[in-house]
Amino acid sequence: MTDALPSRDEALAIVHEYTASDSLRKHMLAVEAAMRAYAIHFGEDPERWGLAGLVHDFDYEKFPNESHSATEEHPAEGVRILRGRGFPEDILTAILGHATYSGVPRESKMAKTLFAVDELTGLITATTLVRPSKSVMEVEARSVRKKMKDKAFARGVSRDDVINGAAELGVDLDEHIAFVISAMQAVAPSLGLAGTEAQ
């Protein structure tokens, strides 16, 4: 694919333009980190995959889509905006596919990976923040699995999406969780998950 990619700085500017919430911005950074790590793992382009992760929820705050419309609000509205800003179609298709209600099938490896890491990063962040240290360096896959079983914990995170995402991607769930934890550890300071000592 030879189409020119928008730069990461351009993508970050879009995130900041549309998203005021610090936690939502950090979620997008976490998904970006997981997407970059998986791109390298699969021999794909980390810049391209990273962009998909970085902007996948940029429109969520302004267009929350509580009715789960396939054509209005998040992510359809965001995709229209990104298309106007020159983002390539494979990234836009992956972003549409991460919302199960969009009706857009996840066919590419990028699309499957975005869906697989999206909810999981939220679960890992929530698991980290209930630790006394608030450091993702201390989080292990088994503690995330344990928290997954507690339905009252991080109630907004879809367990089905986490499980189905790993299955669609064809990866073992425990290995998948460990892989995404590792990707988040690599950028922990930018996620606010480096721990209370590092503040």
Secondary structure, DSSP 8 states (H G I E B T S, - for coil): --S----HHHHHHHHHHH---HHHHHHHHHHHHHHHHHHHHHT--HHHHHHHHHHTTTTTTT---TT--SSSSTTHHHHHHHHHTT--HHHHHHHHHTSGGG-----SHHHHHHHHHHHHHHHHHHHHHTSTT-BGGG--HHHHHHHHH-TTTTTTS-HHHHHHHHHHHT--HHHHHHHHHHHHHTTHHHHT-B-GGG-
